[in-house]
Amino acid sequence: MDSRKQLLESAQIAEQAELYEDMVKIMKELVQVACDSGEVLSKDERNLLSVAYKNAVGSRRSAWRAISAVEERQEGSVVELAKKYKVKIAEELRTFCNDVMNIIEKLIDVVEHPTDESKLSEVDKAELFVFYVKMKGDYYRYLAEVNEGKDRDTVVSSSGEAYKKALERAKDKLVPTHPIRLGLALNYSVFHYEILNSPKEACELAKTVRHCDCLVWCADVHFVCVLYCEVTYLQELCNTRSSIFVIVF
């Protein structure tokens, strides 16, 4: 087994090469090494884990939407082929989502029961907890996009519970301008808008991010990339002339 440092460097190379499925395999191994030692992931490690799965799942989400559009526009045998592709894509997406959520459970357990309590302050523990539970909310939300019937109801409920739990801890321990708290509020608002079809609640949540009229200064490039993707939703949700500007320095 490679050392944790070697695995980190391998994941960084895979990211630069945009080999996200390779990156997923590497990060799974890195997480196992860390968990076996009872150690939490560093900021770089957890960001790489997030990037790996977000891109692996993201390509399937994009494919699902593209095939759904084909299914709606076409007729006859093309529709049947589209349906077959959707089944395949949905299964791959579910595999990645369930995989990362199993990993998240292990990481949350390490955060809640670290081998050396002195290594983590209350704020550090809260930051890690919110980061991982937010991820759970996100991946349950992605499952809700492809599941139907009772299966969809189940993951929608799980997503909402995860976001709510993360937000409660964030409000208690993290400052309002903390990047992870901001990202959580944005993603939770998207959940209300897209999954629950509740634009009013979505807008109210979005407005908690500095009332949708602010400058967000952040040196964390990974966060900014995610935040930038969600800003378009916010602008639609709030239906306002004020804008959010994301500035990296």
MARFI-794611 format. One record per atom (N, C-alpha, C, O): x negated, z negated, y. Coordinates in pm, whole numbers, plus 50000, padded with zeros to 5 digits. Layout:
BEGIN
XZY...
END
This chain:
BEGIN
499165000049880500005000050000499135000050125498174992450134499465008550222498695009250345498894996650427499904989650413497924993850514498044982350602499114985150707499514996550730499564974450770500614975750872500134984450988500894992351043498874982851027498314990851136498285005551099498625014151181497875008650976497835022550931499245028750928499435040350965500215020750884501585025650879502105028351021502805038151044501765019551113502185021451252501605034451308502305042251372500325036651283499675048751333500265061251266500435071551332500575060251138501185071551068502565074751125502925086451141503335064351157504665066351216504555072851353505375081351388503555068951430503355074751563503015089651553503475097651633502185093251454501845107351433503075115151389503315126251437503855109351298505075115951251506055118151366506735128451372506115108451457506995109851574506535121551661507355129751704505235122351687504715133151770504965146751707505175156651776504925147051573505175159551501506665162251479507045172551425507505152651522508955153451506509355154551359510325161251325508585147751274508885147051131509635133951106509065124351054510895133551144511625120951150511965115251013512045103050997512175123850914512455118550780511195112350720511275102350649510035118250747508785111950706508615098650779508165088750722508975098650907508885086650989509755075450933509365063850932510955079050885511855069350824511185062750703511235050550688510585070850616509925065550496508795056050533508625045450472508015059950633506875051550676507375038350733506835027750702508415038950817508915026850880509585017550779509525005350795510195023050676510755014550569509655006550501509814994750470508535013250478507405006350415506824995850509506484984850466506714999150637506194989550735507094977250745506614965950750508394979550749509344968350756509214959450634509264947150646509044965450518508894957450396507654948750401507684937150360506554954350452505314946550467505544934750561505134923450532506204937450673506454926850771507384916150715507114904250730508444920250650509404910650595508794902250483509084890350471507964908550401507304901150294506414890050350506204879750285505904892350471505044882350536505844872950625505294863550682507154875350636507994867150721507704868950868507904859750947507234880950906506874883551045507854893251110508354902451045508124890951237509014899851311508254912651349507024912751352509004923151378508374935551423507954934251569508604927351648506864940851603506454941551743507404950951817508204957951755507294951051949508144959852030507914974451992508874982051978506654978351974506344992251936506954995551800507505006351781506844986251706507344988651571508864990151570509394999151505509544981351640511004982251637511494994751711512515000551674510784998851816511175011151885510985023351795511795032551796509895023351719509655034451626510705034751516511155045451475511105023051469512175022451369513455028451425514135036251359513775024751549514975029951615514905045051633515865052151606513755049951679513575064251701513705072051571514345082551567513095066951464513115073851335514545076051286514925087251253515325065251281516675066451228517615073351325518505080751282517435071051454518325077451552518205092751543519215099851554516985097751524516805112151514517235117651379517805128551372516965110251272517395114751140518915115551133519475125151080519575105351187521035105251189521565114951295522585121651274520865115651408521305124251517521425138851478522355145651521520495143651396520555157751353521785160151266522395170851271522165149851186523375151251104524635150551189525605157551162524615142151290525775141351380525995154751452527125159551465524885160651497524985173651564525485184351468526325192651505524975184051345525415193851245526905192151214527625201951198527345179551204528755176651177529645182551287530675188651258529245180451412530055185651523530075200951523531115207151548528915207051493528845221651491529735227451381530455237151404529675221551262530485226451150531965223851175532815231851136532275212651240533675209851273534235220351368535395224351356533405224851461533825235451555534085248451480535045255551509533215251651384533405263751302534705262751225535475272351217534945251151168536155248851088537425251051170538415256251121537375246851297538545248251384538775262651429539915266851449537685270251447537795283751503538065294551397538695304651425537565292151276537595302751174538815301451083539605292151094538925310950992540015311050894539475315150758538345319950745540315313150656539995317950522538805311250456538645299050464537975319350391536875314150310535825306850394535155297750345535685310750520534715304150608535075289450626534195280850631536355286750636536805272950652536445264550529536005253150542536625270350411536295263250287534795260250280534395249350239533985269850320532545267650323532185256650423531325248250396532845256850538532585246650640532925232750587532195223250612534025231750515534435218850459533395213650360533105201650356532845222750278531815218750182530565213550253529965203650212530185220450361529025216050438529275202450501528385194050507530505200350549530835187550612530705176050513530235165150549531115178350390530985167950287529515164550265529145152850257528695174850254527255172850233526625165350350525865155850331526945169750471526365163550591526815149050603526015140250636528095146550575528625132950585527925123650486527635112150519527665128450365526995120150265525565116850309525105105550292524875126650364523515124150413523535114050528522695105050534524485115650618524595106450731524885092250682524275082650730525795090950586526125077650532524905071350467524675059250479524125079350397522925074050330521955068150431521455057050411521695075450537520785070350640521345057950710520615048350734522635058250741523245046950811523225034350724522855023550771523615035650598523605024050509522195019050485521955007050473521265028250479519855024950460519335016350576518735005750554519575020950698519045013650814519755000250831519144990650878521014999550794521724986750808521234976350707521234964450736520814980750591520174971550496518854966250553518534954450538518104975050617516854971150681517124961250794516414951250808518144963950874518474955250986518814941250939518414931451001519544940150828519894926950775518644918950741518584906950768517664925550683516404918750651515694914150778515154903050783515694922750879514994919551003515694908151078515024899651138517014907951075517754897151140517454883851070517304873551135517364884250938517054872150862515684866550900515514854450912514704875450920513364871050962513414865051102512754855051130514194871151190514324865951327514934852051327514484843051398515964850351246516674837551240515884826951164516074814951187515004831251075514214821650996512744825850991512224828850883512074826151104510664830351107509774820051037510124808351028508624824650988507714815650918507064805751014506684794750973506934809551138506314800851237507184800651362507114809751445508004790351376508964789451487508274790451623508864795451719507034785551630506354785151759506034799051813505744800651932506084809251726505744822751769506864829151853506614838551928508064824051840509204830151908509884820352002510294809451961509994824152127510774816252221512244819352199512584828652125513124811752263514554814252251514924828052306515774835052250514284831852416514544845052475514054856152382514734866252365512874854152322512344864152228513294865852108513584877052066513754854652054514684855251942515974862351981516504870451905516474859352102517704865652148517504880552167518374888452132516364884552221516074898752243516074906352112516664917152101515394900752012515334907251882516714907651816517114917851760517424896551824518754895751763519684906151825520364913551753519724906751958520604916252027520214930651994521074939051972518914933351991518424946751959518944951251822519454962451808518804942651721519174946451586520684946851566521194955851499521404937351622522854937251604523494948851680524494954551635522924952451796523364964451867523174976751777524054985351771522034977551708521804988651616522884989351508523345000151472523294977751457524364977551358525634983651416526304991851353525954979551539527134985151605527035000251618528015007451596525845004951655525635019351672525855026951541526545037151539525265021951432525335029451306526705028551240527125037851171527415017451260528805017151216529635027151298530545033551247529285028451427529995038051512529755052351462530675060551460528525055351422528235068751371529005071351242529465082551218529155060951158529945062651037531415065251069532085072850999531895059151176533285061051216533565075551255534705080151248532515082651297532695096651337532995105651219533605116251236532565101751098532745110450981533675104650875534145111950788533955091750883534845085550784536315087650823536625090450939537185086250726538615087950749539385076450684538855069450597540645074650727541525064950664541015050750669540485046250771541165043550557540765029550551539255027750567538785017850624538505037650517537045036850532536665037050679535765029850722537355045150757537085045550901537495032350967536765026951050538665027350929539125014650987538105003550964537874995251051537525003550846536554993050811535314993750897534854983550950534745005750913533515006850991533785005351140532915000551214534965009351186535325007151327535364992251356534844987651458535994984751266536064970151283534674964051282534374955251363533834968551189532464963151179531644966451302530844958251348531824978451356531104982451477531504973751594530654968651667532804972051613533284963851724532804949451714532424943451814532814943951593532354930151573530864928851606530444918951667530084938751565528644938251592528354938951741527564931051793529004948251811528804949351955529214936452026528514931752115530344930951987530844918752050529874907152028529584899552121529374905851906528434895251873527144896651952526604886852003526654908951961525424911452036525624908552185524754902752249526784912552239527044910452381527164895552414526704891252520527764887952326527874873452349526504867052358526254858752447525594870752268524244865152271523484870252394522734862752456523674882852427522984888652543523404881552672522564878452756524694879052688525184872252808524654858052817524444852752927524444851952703523984838052699522484836852725522034827152787521694846552676520244844852677519464855152759518334852452799520044866852784519294877452851519834879752993521034878853016518934882453086519344884953224520154897953230519964906553145521034899453329521884911453337521124924553344521624934853301519894924253399519124936653412518184939153295517384948553299518274931053191517404933053075517754946553011518924949352987516744955052982517004968352926517874968452801518734977052786517654958852712518434958652588519894955052617520814960552556520104945852711521474942152749522174953952816523354956452790521464961252901522044973052966522434983552862523544988952865521514986452771521784996352667522964992352580523765000852540523074979552550524184974452470525514976852541526464981652480525574973452670526814975252746527224989952749528404993152737526254998752766526535013152769527075018052635528075025352631526425014252527526855018952395528205013052355529015019652291528425000552393529714994252365530825001452440531935002952389530535005952562531535013352640531835026852573532985031252572530805033252518531015045952447531885043552323532745051752291531655032452256532475028752139533955027852178534825033152109534235021052290535615019752335536215033252372537385036052343535415041552436535915054452484536125064452371537185070652361535105066052286535155076652185535835072452056536555080351995535615060152014536125055651884537495049151895538395052151817537665040351993538945033452010539905040852102541075037352112539385051252169540195058752264540805049452369541995050152399539955040652424540395030852524539555032552650538655024652676539855042852730539045045552850539035034152951538025031953018540135026952964540195015953060539175005153025538415000753111539185000852897538234990652852536794995852861535884988452897536625008652829535285014652836534745014252978533575010953000535605017553073535175017753213534845003653261533875001853335535634993853221535364980053262534014975453209533254968753280533724979053085532424975453028531294982553100530254976653130531494995253127530475003153194530164997553332529014997553376531194992653399531004987253533530174974453534529644970553638530064967853418529224955753414527754959353432526944950753466527414971953408526034976353430525864979253579525834990753622525744968453655525534969353800526644977253868526414984353966527884976053813529044982353874528904997453889529445003453982528165003653798528005018253797527425023653927527715035053963526635015953998526085020754125524725013954146524605004654225523715018854073522455011554077521265020654048521415032254010520095014954069518855021154024518335012853909518215000653920518035019353798517475012153685515995015653677515635027053648515155005953702513705008053695513215002653562513404990853533512585011153483512175006553351510985014653302510985026853310509985007753252508795014553202508895017453052507995023552995509985012952988510155014952845510745028752821511955030652836509905038152783510345052052771511415053752665512355061352684511275046652553512265047852447513645043752498514645050452472513675032752572514965028252625515525038352723516715041452720514665043452810515135052852911515725065252847516735070452894515105070052740515625081952672517035079352620517925087752636517235067752558518555064452506519535062652621520655067752616519125055452725519985052852840520405065852906521565067552944519465075052921519765087752986520855095352909521725101752969520785094552776521775101552696523175095852718524165103152712523245082752742524545076452757525095077452898526295075552919524245080552997524685080853136525785091153158526695088853237525715102453087526735112653105528115107353067529115110753129528135098852964529395092752926529905083553038531085083553073528975075653092529345066253197529975073453317530985069053370529355084353357529855091553473531265096953447532095097353537531505101053324532835105853288533825094353283534965095453328533365083053228534245071553213534705066253348535895063353368533775064953438534085058153564534765067153666535405062253759534645080153648535305089653738535065085953884535995084453964533795084453916533435080054050532355088954107531635095454031532225089154236531185097054299529815090254292528785096854304529815077254271528525070354262527835074054133528485077254034526515073654135525735078254020524785067453972524505057754042524305069553851523245061053800521985069353795521985080453743520915063953847519645070953847518675063353757518505051253773518065070153665517085063953577515715068853616515435080853611514865059753656513545063653707512465057253619512455045053598511575065353568510475060353487509205060453569508915070253638508435049653564507165049553636506095043053551504945042053594
END
